[in-house]
Amino acid sequence: MTGKTRVVVIGGGYAGVMAANRLMLRDDVTVTLINPRPDFVHRVRLHQLVGGSDDAVVAYQDILADGVRLVVDTVTRIDAAERSVTLAADGTLGYDYLIYAVGSGSAESSVPGAAEFAYPISTLEEAQRLRLVLDAAPATAPVTVVGAGPTGIEIAAELAEQGRRVTLVCGGVLGPYLHTRGRRSAAKQLAKLGVTVIDGSDAKVTGVTRDAVRLVDGRELPSEVTVRTVGFGVPDLAARSGLSTDAVGRLLTDETLTSVDDARIVAAGDSAAPSGLPLRMSCLNATPLGARAADTVLSRIAGEQPENLRQSSYAQCISLGRSAGIYQFANRSDVAVWLHIGDALGAKIKEFVCKGIPNHLAGEAHKPGSFKLHRLPGGSAKRRQLLRAHRVEAPVAADRAV
């Protein structure tokens, strides 16, 4: 290669922005960040957008390094052979290295009526649409939230705190990630806010209509506004471009986050599946993965062997309205442990984390290489153990299928 090394980053979320900023460590690199919106979406605040306490948007000028070129457009295809991407509105763009950080969104639902009458909220536009719907609905209108992961719990609490009549349909247990103690804490606060929680084996939705939600046991819940928070999917760009993906559509990579098909393509965030064993979709993982992806590209440019992925810190933050929350600790296998921080202190920690994320990105923009969380000691041995278990289980599952 002659001249500067061209790096294109697809996706301006947590992983993409971190990667783009970190690449500014080298003066001989040009970085182009392609994103469909002109502003950064702070996804962990989308429930607040719906509730009216935040707009969930941050200006790129506040978190993106000055040297990064922002292109507001959508990539429709990656041509690995030609090392170029096709843009929806503005031709093609060549690259020497590509970082694939397209993120995640709402998965399609097979439940009858869900597509027509239930509102997903995994993107800025979906959350803005739901906010308008709620503003137009009477304050007494029954609201049903389907799905009791972090997003479902947060939306239910946010709306109930405003005096809305909210029912949370879990589809199983409340807060599947939470430890039993954390789950009890969440249930207690939801009850305090007046949320009706329906959990257990009968808490599965079989149909959604304009004014009701039908459960598997035949019950019908009145619902003027139904919110769907079940499941995340990833864009199909990698698959459409002929790159190897997992069953969900995440780009398959090795432990350095390099595509199994092309050493010039590196993945980060929710759309990456290292060794077919992806990390949990979350901001907690996306930001360090962005830094790791950038380090991989920088190592390859320098002619060095990139380091393998490691993750040594796991947790989950959930807000329960504006005055309570949960910080759930976990072990290095990303399994929740008994320790959690709840109530008002939990809310303060959640707000500290939400404010800290843009600060991490801005810090990397001002001083590339300053982010260190993906380099914390530990995590490598546990990752190797998980990979060994994964490789043993995969052939067993295949044998059973045969």
C-alpha positions as CSV (number, residue, x, y, z in Angstrom):
1,M,0.0,0.0,0.0
2,T,1.1,3.6,-0.7
3,G,0.1,6.8,1.0
4,K,-2.3,6.7,4.0
5,T,-4.1,3.5,5.1
6,R,-7.8,3.9,4.5
7,V,-10.1,2.5,7.2
8,V,-13.9,2.5,6.8
9,V,-16.1,2.0,9.9
10,I,-19.7,1.0,9.2
11,G,-21.9,2.0,12.1
12,G,-21.7,5.0,14.4
13,G,-22.9,3.4,17.6
14,Y,-20.9,2.6,20.8
15,A,-18.5,0.2,19.1
16,G,-18.1,2.1,15.8
17,V,-17.3,5.5,17.5
18,M,-14.8,3.9,19.9
19,A,-13.1,2.1,17.0
20,A,-13.0,5.2,14.8
21,N,-11.6,7.4,17.6
22,R,-8.9,4.9,18.6
23,L,-7.7,4.6,15.0
24,M,-6.5,8.2,15.2
25,L,-3.5,6.9,17.1
26,R,-1.7,6.8,13.8
27,D,-1.1,9.8,11.6
28,D,-0.9,7.7,8.5
29,V,-4.5,6.5,8.7
30,T,-7.6,8.1,7.3
31,V,-10.9,7.1,9.0
32,T,-14.3,7.3,7.5
33,L,-17.3,6.6,9.7
34,I,-20.6,5.7,7.8
35,N,-23.8,6.1,9.8
36,P,-27.4,6.5,8.6
37,R,-28.1,9.4,11.1
38,P,-26.2,12.7,11.6
39,D,-26.3,12.3,15.4
40,F,-25.2,9.6,17.8
41,V,-28.0,7.6,19.4
42,H,-27.5,6.9,23.1
43,R,-29.5,3.7,23.1
44,V,-29.3,3.1,26.9
45,R,-31.5,6.2,27.2
46,L,-34.2,5.3,24.7
47,H,-36.6,4.3,27.5
48,Q,-36.1,7.9,28.8
49,L,-37.0,9.3,25.4
50,V,-40.2,7.4,25.5
51,G,-40.9,8.7,29.0
52,G,-39.9,12.2,28.1
53,S,-36.9,12.7,30.4
54,D,-34.2,12.6,27.7
55,D,-33.9,12.8,23.9
56,A,-31.3,9.9,23.8
57,V,-29.2,11.9,21.2
58,V,-25.6,13.1,21.4
59,A,-24.0,15.4,18.8
60,Y,-21.1,13.6,17.0
61,Q,-19.0,16.7,17.4
62,D,-19.0,16.0,21.2
63,I,-17.7,12.4,21.0
64,L,-16.0,11.9,17.6
65,A,-12.4,12.8,16.9
66,D,-11.8,15.8,14.7
67,G,-9.9,13.7,12.2
68,V,-12.7,11.2,11.6
69,R,-14.8,11.9,8.4
70,L,-18.5,11.3,9.1
71,V,-20.6,10.2,6.1
72,V,-24.3,10.2,6.7
73,D,-25.4,7.3,4.5
74,T,-26.3,3.6,4.5
75,V,-24.0,0.8,3.2
76,T,-26.0,-1.6,0.9
77,R,-23.2,-4.0,0.1
78,I,-19.6,-4.9,1.0
79,D,-17.4,-6.0,-1.9
80,A,-14.5,-7.8,-0.1
81,A,-12.7,-8.7,-3.4
82,E,-12.7,-5.0,-4.5
83,R,-12.3,-3.7,-1.0
84,S,-15.1,-1.3,-1.4
85,V,-18.6,-0.5,0.0
86,T,-21.6,0.6,-1.9
87,L,-23.6,3.5,-0.4
88,A,-27.3,4.0,-0.8
89,A,-27.0,7.6,-1.9
90,D,-23.5,8.3,-2.9
91,G,-21.7,5.6,-5.0
92,T,-18.9,3.5,-3.6
93,L,-16.1,4.0,-1.2
94,G,-12.8,2.1,-1.1
95,Y,-11.0,0.8,1.9
96,D,-7.8,-0.9,3.0
97,Y,-9.4,-2.1,6.2
98,L,-13.1,-2.3,7.2
99,I,-14.6,-2.4,10.7
100,Y,-18.1,-3.9,10.7
101,A,-20.0,-2.3,13.6
102,V,-23.6,-2.2,12.3
103,G,-25.1,-3.0,15.7
104,S,-28.5,-4.5,16.4
105,G,-32.2,-3.7,16.2
106,S,-35.6,-5.3,16.9
107,A,-36.0,-8.9,15.7
108,E,-39.0,-9.7,13.6
109,S,-41.9,-11.3,15.6
110,S,-43.9,-14.3,14.5
111,V,-46.7,-13.5,16.8
112,P,-49.9,-12.7,14.9
113,G,-50.7,-9.0,14.9
114,A,-47.4,-8.0,16.5
115,A,-46.0,-6.3,13.4
116,E,-49.2,-4.3,13.0
117,F,-50.2,-3.4,16.6
118,A,-47.1,-3.6,18.8
119,Y,-44.4,-0.9,19.0
120,P,-40.7,-1.9,19.1
121,I,-38.2,0.5,20.6
122,S,-34.7,-0.6,19.8
123,T,-34.0,2.3,17.4
124,L,-34.3,6.1,17.8
125,E,-37.1,6.2,15.2
126,E,-39.1,3.5,16.9
127,A,-38.8,5.2,20.3
128,Q,-39.8,8.5,18.8
129,R,-42.8,6.9,17.2
130,L,-43.9,5.3,20.5
131,R,-43.5,8.6,22.3
132,L,-46.0,10.2,19.8
133,V,-48.4,7.3,20.2
134,L,-48.3,7.6,24.0
135,D,-48.7,11.4,23.9
136,A,-51.9,10.9,21.8
137,A,-53.3,8.2,24.1
138,P,-55.4,9.1,27.2
139,A,-53.5,9.0,30.5
140,T,-55.8,6.2,31.7
141,A,-55.2,4.0,28.6
142,P,-53.9,0.5,29.5
143,V,-50.3,-0.1,28.3
144,T,-48.9,-3.6,27.9
145,V,-45.2,-4.2,27.7
146,V,-44.2,-7.5,26.2
147,G,-40.8,-8.8,27.3
148,A,-39.2,-8.5,30.7
149,G,-35.5,-8.1,29.9
150,P,-33.8,-4.8,30.8
151,T,-35.6,-2.8,28.1
152,G,-39.0,-4.1,29.1
153,I,-38.5,-3.5,32.8
154,E,-37.2,0.0,32.2
155,I,-40.0,1.0,29.9
156,A,-42.6,-0.4,32.2
157,A,-41.2,1.4,35.2
158,E,-40.7,4.7,33.3
159,L,-44.3,4.8,32.2
160,A,-45.8,3.6,35.5
161,E,-43.9,6.3,37.3
162,Q,-45.9,8.8,35.2
163,G,-49.1,7.3,36.3
164,R,-49.7,5.0,33.3
165,R,-51.6,1.7,33.8
166,V,-48.9,-0.7,32.9
167,T,-48.9,-4.5,32.6
168,L,-45.6,-6.3,32.0
169,V,-45.9,-9.6,30.3
170,C,-42.6,-11.5,31.0
171,G,-42.9,-14.5,28.6
172,G,-41.2,-16.5,31.4
173,V,-39.4,-15.0,34.4
174,L,-38.9,-11.3,35.2
175,G,-35.4,-10.2,34.3
176,P,-33.9,-13.5,33.0
177,Y,-30.3,-12.2,33.5
178,L,-30.9,-11.2,37.1
179,H,-29.9,-13.2,40.1
180,T,-32.9,-14.3,42.3
181,R,-32.1,-11.5,44.8
182,G,-31.9,-8.9,42.1
183,R,-35.2,-10.2,40.6
184,R,-36.9,-9.8,43.9
185,S,-35.6,-6.3,44.2
186,A,-36.9,-5.4,40.7
187,A,-40.3,-7.0,41.4
188,K,-40.7,-5.0,44.6
189,Q,-40.0,-1.7,42.9
190,L,-42.3,-2.5,40.0
191,A,-45.1,-3.3,42.5
192,K,-44.4,-0.1,44.3
193,L,-44.9,1.8,41.0
194,G,-48.1,-0.1,40.3
195,V,-46.9,-2.3,37.5
196,T,-48.9,-5.5,37.1
197,V,-46.3,-8.3,36.4
198,I,-47.5,-11.5,34.6
199,D,-44.8,-14.1,34.7
200,G,-44.5,-17.9,34.5
201,S,-45.2,-20.5,31.8
202,D,-48.6,-18.9,31.0
203,A,-47.1,-15.5,30.4
204,K,-46.5,-16.0,26.7
205,V,-48.2,-13.9,24.0
206,T,-49.9,-15.6,21.2
207,G,-51.6,-12.7,19.5
208,V,-51.8,-8.9,19.5
209,T,-54.8,-6.8,18.3
210,R,-55.5,-3.1,18.2
211,D,-56.9,-3.1,21.7
212,A,-55.7,-6.4,23.4
213,V,-52.9,-8.8,24.0
214,R,-53.8,-12.5,24.0
215,L,-51.9,-15.0,26.2
216,V,-51.3,-18.7,25.7
217,D,-53.8,-19.7,28.4
218,G,-56.6,-17.8,26.6
219,R,-56.6,-14.6,28.7
220,E,-57.0,-11.3,26.9
221,L,-55.4,-8.2,28.4
222,P,-56.9,-4.9,27.4
223,S,-54.1,-2.8,25.8
224,E,-54.5,0.5,24.0
225,V,-50.7,0.7,23.5
226,T,-48.6,-2.4,23.2
227,V,-44.8,-2.2,23.5
228,R,-42.7,-5.1,22.1
229,T,-39.2,-5.5,23.7
230,V,-38.7,-9.1,22.8
231,G,-35.5,-10.1,21.0
232,F,-32.8,-8.4,19.0
233,G,-31.7,-9.0,15.5
234,V,-28.8,-7.7,13.4
235,P,-28.8,-6.2,9.9
236,D,-28.2,-8.7,7.1
237,L,-25.5,-6.7,5.4
238,A,-22.8,-9.3,6.0
239,A,-24.9,-12.1,4.7
240,R,-26.0,-10.2,1.7
241,S,-22.4,-9.4,1.0
242,G,-21.4,-13.1,0.9
243,L,-19.6,-13.1,4.2
244,S,-19.8,-15.9,6.8
245,T,-22.3,-15.3,9.6
246,D,-23.8,-17.1,12.5
247,A,-27.5,-18.2,12.6
248,V,-28.5,-14.7,13.8
249,G,-26.6,-12.9,11.1
250,R,-23.6,-11.7,13.1
251,L,-20.2,-11.7,11.2
252,L,-18.2,-14.7,12.1
253,T,-14.7,-13.9,13.3
254,D,-11.7,-15.4,15.0
255,E,-10.6,-14.3,18.5
256,T,-9.0,-11.2,17.2
257,L,-12.4,-10.1,15.7
258,T,-11.1,-10.7,12.2
259,S,-13.5,-12.1,9.7
260,V,-13.0,-15.8,8.9
261,D,-13.3,-14.9,5.2
262,D,-11.1,-11.8,4.9
263,A,-8.2,-10.5,7.1
264,R,-9.1,-6.9,6.0
265,I,-12.5,-7.0,7.7
266,V,-12.8,-6.8,11.4
267,A,-16.1,-6.8,13.4
268,A,-17.1,-5.1,16.7
269,G,-20.2,-4.8,18.9
270,D,-23.5,-6.6,18.7
271,S,-22.9,-7.7,15.1
272,A,-19.7,-9.7,15.9
273,A,-19.6,-13.4,16.6
274,P,-16.0,-14.2,17.6
275,S,-15.4,-18.0,17.2
276,G,-19.2,-18.4,17.0
277,L,-19.4,-17.5,20.7
278,P,-20.6,-13.9,20.8
279,L,-20.7,-11.8,23.8
280,R,-24.0,-10.6,25.2
281,M,-25.5,-7.8,23.2
282,S,-25.0,-4.7,25.4
283,C,-23.2,-1.4,25.6
284,L,-21.0,-2.9,28.2
285,N,-19.5,-5.2,25.6
286,A,-19.8,-3.0,22.5
287,T,-17.5,-0.3,23.6
288,P,-14.6,-2.5,24.6
289,L,-15.1,-4.6,21.4
290,G,-14.8,-1.4,19.4
291,A,-11.5,-0.7,21.1
292,R,-10.3,-4.3,20.5
293,A,-11.3,-4.1,16.8
294,A,-9.3,-0.9,16.3
295,D,-6.3,-2.5,18.1
296,T,-6.5,-5.4,15.7
297,V,-6.4,-3.1,12.6
298,L,-3.6,-1.0,14.1
299,S,-1.6,-4.2,14.8
300,R,-2.1,-5.4,11.2
301,I,-1.0,-2.1,9.8
302,A,2.1,-2.3,12.0
303,G,2.8,-5.8,10.8
304,E,2.2,-7.3,14.3
305,Q,0.0,-10.1,15.5
306,P,-3.2,-8.8,17.0
307,E,-4.1,-9.8,20.5
308,N,-7.0,-12.2,21.3
309,L,-10.3,-11.0,22.8
310,R,-10.7,-11.0,26.5
311,Q,-13.5,-9.7,28.7
312,S,-13.1,-9.6,32.5
313,S,-15.9,-7.4,33.7
314,Y,-19.6,-8.2,33.5
315,A,-22.7,-6.6,35.0
316,Q,-26.1,-5.2,34.1
317,C,-27.7,-1.9,35.0
318,I,-31.4,-1.5,35.0
319,S,-33.3,1.7,35.8
320,L,-36.6,1.4,37.6
321,G,-38.0,4.9,37.0
322,R,-36.0,8.0,37.9
323,S,-35.5,7.2,41.6
324,A,-34.6,3.5,41.7
325,G,-32.5,1.0,39.8
326,I,-30.4,-2.1,40.0
327,Y,-26.7,-2.7,39.4
328,Q,-26.4,-6.5,39.0
329,F,-22.9,-7.9,39.4
330,A,-21.8,-11.0,37.5
331,N,-18.9,-13.5,37.3
332,R,-16.5,-13.9,34.4
333,S,-18.9,-16.2,32.6
334,D,-21.4,-13.3,32.5
335,V,-23.7,-15.1,35.0
336,A,-25.3,-12.9,37.6
337,V,-24.2,-13.5,41.2
338,W,-26.0,-12.7,44.5
339,L,-24.5,-9.2,44.8
340,H,-26.5,-6.3,43.5
341,I,-27.1,-2.7,44.4
342,G,-30.7,-1.5,44.3
343,D,-33.1,1.3,45.2
344,A,-31.8,4.9,45.1
345,L,-28.1,4.0,45.0
346,G,-28.8,1.7,42.1
347,A,-30.4,4.6,40.2
348,K,-27.4,6.8,40.9
349,I,-25.0,4.1,39.6
350,K,-27.2,3.7,36.5
351,E,-27.1,7.4,35.8
352,F,-23.4,7.5,36.4
353,V,-22.9,4.8,33.8
354,C,-25.2,6.5,31.3
355,K,-23.3,9.7,31.7
356,G,-19.9,7.9,31.6
357,I,-20.4,6.2,28.2
358,P,-20.3,9.4,26.1
359,N,-17.4,10.5,28.4
360,H,-15.4,7.4,27.4
361,L,-16.0,8.1,23.8
362,A,-15.1,11.7,24.1
363,G,-12.0,10.8,26.1
364,E,-10.8,8.5,23.3
365,A,-11.6,11.3,20.8
366,H,-9.4,13.8,22.6
367,K,-6.7,11.2,23.5
368,P,-6.7,8.1,21.3
369,G,-5.5,5.1,23.1
370,S,-6.6,6.3,26.5
371,F,-9.5,3.7,26.9
372,K,-8.2,0.7,28.8
373,L,-11.2,-1.4,29.9
374,H,-10.7,-4.0,27.2
375,R,-7.2,-4.5,28.5
376,L,-8.1,-5.2,32.1
377,P,-6.2,-8.2,33.5
378,G,-8.0,-11.5,33.6
379,G,-10.6,-12.8,31.2
380,S,-8.3,-14.7,28.8
381,A,-8.4,-18.0,30.7
382,K,-12.1,-17.9,31.2
383,R,-12.6,-17.1,27.5
384,R,-10.5,-20.1,26.6
385,Q,-12.5,-22.3,28.9
386,L,-15.8,-21.2,27.4
387,L,-14.4,-21.8,23.9
388,R,-13.3,-25.3,24.8
389,A,-16.8,-26.0,26.2
390,H,-18.4,-24.5,23.1
391,R,-16.3,-26.7,20.8
392,V,-17.3,-29.8,22.7
393,E,-21.0,-28.9,22.7
394,A,-21.2,-28.0,19.0
395,P,-20.2,-31.6,17.7
396,V,-22.5,-33.2,20.2
397,A,-25.4,-31.0,19.0
398,A,-24.6,-31.8,15.4
399,D,-24.5,-35.6,16.2
400,R,-27.9,-35.3,17.8
401,A,-29.3,-33.5,14.8
402,V,-28.0,-36.3,12.5
